[in-house]
Amino acid sequence: MGDLEATRLAGKVALITGASHGLGRALAIAFAREGAALALCARRAPALDEVASAVARLGADVLAVQADMRSARDLARLVAVTLDRFHRVDILVNNASELGPTPLPYLADYPPAAFDDVLQVNVTAPFRLTQALIGGMLLRNHGVVINVTSDAAITGYPGWGAYAVSKAALEGLTRTWIAELAGTGVRMYAVDPGDMDTDMHRAAMPDADPCELARPDDVARAFIQLVASPEPAPVGQRVEAAAFGR
């Protein structure tokens, strides 16, 4: 596996959305270092190609697919080309997220089209991708789905509007699916990575001190522990990356 040293995910195939920057990029590199084959998607091809090249240099087998989470056709194509290349997906990380308009407007002033757009990316797309891939996981009796959430899902912050609503819906989706997966070998989690030094956080809170924010590379290690641990966190538990350990 080239330069790979740790291979806790050797033989696994992971699909990561929103992989061109921030946490998605960090996850792609962390998963590659652990030996996983990767299907990566994002809207912007140049940044996505840069990440794909970086993980390929680590020795990972990688497929980069330009796709917009708003497009049902793009999602179907993403699934089709991933399964054509790797024949299965063992780990799905629904990481791609849309913040919405900035500066963050109050709900009373929220543009309805922007509200719909945020829910399309943050709720509908994870549902569609999970529905498309979970059947194969159930047939193999193993698999992990991680939905990236936020503390905005459980705490009301002024201005976080559609983003908070979408993450609350994503956690509800996760809880329902967990109940339906009881007794199978498929695990699903809603993981809150905490406040990170990313473009999205800077857009939402431009005055935040980067020194007080977590680094995506450190948070990605918590995801690896969750996926690869022989004693994973109990299914149904909302996982905070900081509490799980990095």
N, C-alpha and C positions, 0 to 999 in steps of 0.2 A: 504493500500500500504506500509506496514512496516514502515520504517523510513522516508518515503517521507513526506515533509511538503508542498511544493508548487506543485500544480498539474495542471499547465496550459496546459499540454499535455496529461492529463488523457484521456484514451480511444483511443489515437492515436498510430499507429504503425510506427516506423521509421527504415529504413534500412540505415546503415552507413558502407561505405567501408573504408578500411585502418584503422580499429578500434583498432589495437593492440598497438599503440603508438602515441605520439605526439598529434596533434589536434584531430585525430580520437578517441583516448582514452578519451580525455577531453570532446568531444562531447557526447560520450556514457554515461559518468557519469553525465553530465549536463542534458541530455535528460531523464535519469533514475530518477534523482531527481525531474523532472517535471512531472513524472507519465507515461511516454511513455513506451510501450512495444518495445523491440529492437531486430532486426536482425542485427548481427555484423559479418563482414567478414574481413579476413586478410590472408596472406600467411603462417604466422608462428603460428602454433597451440599453443605452450606453452604460448606465450605472449597474444594471443587472449583469451585463457582460463582464464588467470589471470584477464583480463578486464571483461569477462563474470561473473566471480565469484564476482568481486567488485560490479558490478551493481545489481547482484542478491541479495547481502547483503543489498542493498538499497531498496529491495522489488520489483524490476522490473522483469517482465516476459521477459526472454532473450533467444535467439537462437544464438549460435555461429557456424559459418560455415567457415571452412578452404577453401579458394578459391584463385586462382591466376587470376588476372584481364586480363592476357594474353590469358587465355583459354576460348574459347566460350563454351566449355562443362561445365567448372566450373561456368560460369555466368548463364547458363541455369539451372544448379543444384541449385545455390543460389536462383534464383527466384522461382523455383519449391518448394523447402523445406520451403522457407519463406511463400509462399502462402498456402502451406499445413498446416503450423502451425498457421498462423494468419489470413488467408483468404483475406488479403488486405495489401497494403502499403500506408500510408497517407503521409509520408515524406521520400524522398530519398535524401541522402547526398552523392554525388559522391566526396569523399574526397581522396581516394587512388591516389597517384601520384608517378611517377618514375622520379628521377632527371637526370639520365644518368651517364656517366663516370665522375669520379673525379680523379685528379684535372680537373676542367671544361675545355674541349678542345675547341678551336676555330672551327667554322664550316668547315673551310678548312681541318681540321685534324679529323673531326668527323667520327667515324666508322659507316658505313651505317647500319649495323645490329643493333647497339645501337640506332641510330636515329629511326629506325622502331619500336624498342622495346618501346621507350618513347611514341611515338604516339599511340601505341597499348594500353598502360595502361592509358594514360591521355586523349585520345580522343575517341578511338573506344569503350573501355569498358563503359564509361559513356553513349555513344550513345546506346549501346546494352541494358544496364540496364534500361535506361529511356524508350526506345521503348517498352521493355517488360512490364513495369509497368504503363505507362501513360494511356493506354486504360482503365484500371480499375479506375484510377483517374477521367477520363472524364465521365465514366458511373455514378460515384458517384457525379460528379460535384464539387469535391474539391480535393485538394492535393497540395503539395509543392515539388519542385525539386530544390536542391541547388548544383551548380557546383562550386567547390573550385578552384579559379583561383589565379593569382599573378600579381603584377605590371610589371613583366617581359613580360606579354602579350601585354603591350602597350608602354613599354620603352625598347629600345635596349641596353642590357648590354653585353659587350664582354664575351664570354665563356658560356653564358647561352643557346645557341644553340637550341637543340631539345626541351628542357623544355619550353623555351620562345615560340617557334613555336607551341608547343602543347597547351599551355594555350591560345594563340591567337586563335587557331582553336576552342578550347572549348568555348571561348566567342562568336565566330561566330556561333557556334552550338546553344548556348543559345539564342542569339538574334533571330535567325531564328525560333526556337521553340516558343519563346515568341510571335512572330508575328502570328504564326499558332494557338496559344492558345487564341488569343484575343476573348473575349466574353464568355469564359468558366470560370469555378470556379477553374481552375488549375493555380497555380503561379509557375514561374521559375525565379531563380536568378543566376547570377555569383557573388560570394562573394570572395573578396580579403581579407584574414585575416591579411595581413601585415607581417612584419618580426617577426618571433617567435623563441623562444629558443627551437629548436627541433633538432633531429639527422640529418634531411635533411639539415637544415640551417647550422649546424656545418660542414657537409660534403662539402657544397658549399662554405662556408666562414669561415674557421677554426679560423681566427684571429678576428672575430667579438666579441665584448664585450657582454656577456650574459645579463649584467645589462641594456643594451640599447634595449633589445628585449622584445617583448610582451610574456606573459605567455599564453600557450594554454588554461588554465582554464579560464582566463579572456576573451580570444577571444571567447570561447565557449558560454559565456553568451550573447554575441552579436548575435550569431546564434539563441539562444532561443528567444531573443526579436524579431528578424526578423520573426520567424515562428509563435510565439504566440501572437504578438501584434494585437489588434483589428483593428488597423490602420496601416497595413503593408506598407513597402516602395513601391512606385509605380512600377508596373510590367514593366519591360524593363529597369529598372535602374541598372547600375553596382554598386554593394554595396561594400563599404570599411568598414570592421568591426570597425575600429577605429572611423570613422566618424559616423557610425550608433549608436554607444554607447555601453558601456559594463556595 
